[in-house]
């Protein structure tokens, strides 16, 4: 019987460990509905963005700023994806390529890529950024239904706000909190250290 207590303790500890592994928030920078944005994914995004800045010979955006910006846009991307599914729209390859081509033509490729990198995205992600633009525009048009009055605009604002609330978006405290009204990250209330494992600023 004396062996039962240590055995039970070991079982309890194992169960606790398994419970921790099943926690959706473990290792997540953000959770949007059933989607997770992991710390590792965010770190890789920032590292790739810095590589783009180095290639363009531009000053590196500080890691904390780049991480918050990248996370903000990634969450918004998942939000817009959910909105697109809800109203039944999608972005075609031709539409996405058109947005990229227009941006390059209007602002110049290097300037576009620099702005992209400042927001925490690498050169290789420009199609994803363009897709966000296309989908957001399509969702807005679908919800507005050709109307442009104040009531229609309020309806659009309510659509995004209610969708955001429904997804129960949670953010790792070090990055701040998600604001369902502004559809953006609010900065953390207190300054915290940059998490271990974040990419080096090279500065």
C-alpha angles and dihedrals in degrees: 000000000000089000092057096074096055089044093052090047090053091050091050092050091049091050091050090051093050091048090054091051090054094054108117091209094057108111092356124131088191142354120212110185104302093341123099127203104201127212088240092055091049092048091051091050092053093046090052091047090053089051088057091050091050091050089051089046091236129144112272116252109237112263095239092052093044092048093051092047094047091048091048092054094041091054090047089050091056090046091053090046088056090048091050091052091048095054095033105245134131140183120246125217090245092054092049093048089048092057092049093047092049092049092049091048095047101041107014125256098261093050092050092049091047091054090046092052091048087058091054099261128120128227089259092061099060093105089057090050091049091048089056090055093049095047095045090053093047094048091049092051091048093051094043091050093205093309122125104177126115092264092056092049090051089050090053092048090050091049093057094039094051092045091050092049091047092055090055093219113206126189130199104257094239089068098044131244135303116251112212091195099053095028090227143096119278110211119253114274093233131033113255132184120267107265118256114263095035114140117267118257090219088222 
